[in-house]
């Protein structure tokens, strides 16, 4: 696909050099949605992300007025998100 870009890296930081994004799909679970991902999502953009620790929910969110409108879709179990934000915990 010509309009899809994939990046492997620190999910807590996102990909600011390529922002804003119309859609972001995350395949590792942070405890809460990282602010950089919200910041990098375009107005009207969609975010699909598993969120939680032991118990996780797949969240689908849309950015409206600079804020996320979130809805929980289904319980899930993904690997935990790791990165700089988690060091020292």
C-alpha positions, 0 to 999 in steps of 0.5 A, spaced: 500 500 500 502 506 498 499 510 503 501 506 509 507 507 513 509 502 519 514 504 524 517 500 530 520 504 535 518 507 542 511 507 542 511 512 548 514 517 543 510 516 537 513 519 530 513 526 531 517 527 524 511 524 520 505 527 524 499 529 524 496 522 522 489 521 520 489 514 524 494 510 529 494 503 530 498 501 536 499 493 537 502 494 545 499 496 551 501 502 555 497 503 562 494 509 559 494 513 552 501 516 551 500 524 550 505 524 544 500 519 540 494 524 542 498 530 540 500 527 533 493 525 531 490 529 526 483 533 528 478 527 526 483 522 526 482 515 529 486 511 534 486 504 536 490 502 542 490 496 547 490 500 554 491 497 561 496 492 565 493 485 567 486 487 564 486 491 558 481 494 553 481 495 546 480 503 545 477 506 539 478 514 540 477 519 535 480 526 536 475 532 536 476 539 539 483 537 541 480 531 545 479 524 545 472 521 545 474 514 547 470 507 547 472 501 549 470 495 544 472 489 547 477 486 553 484 484 550 491 481 552 497 484 548 504 485 550 506 491 554 508 497 551 516 498 553 520 504 552 523 511 555 517 513 559 517 506 563 524 506 565 525 507 573 518 505 574 
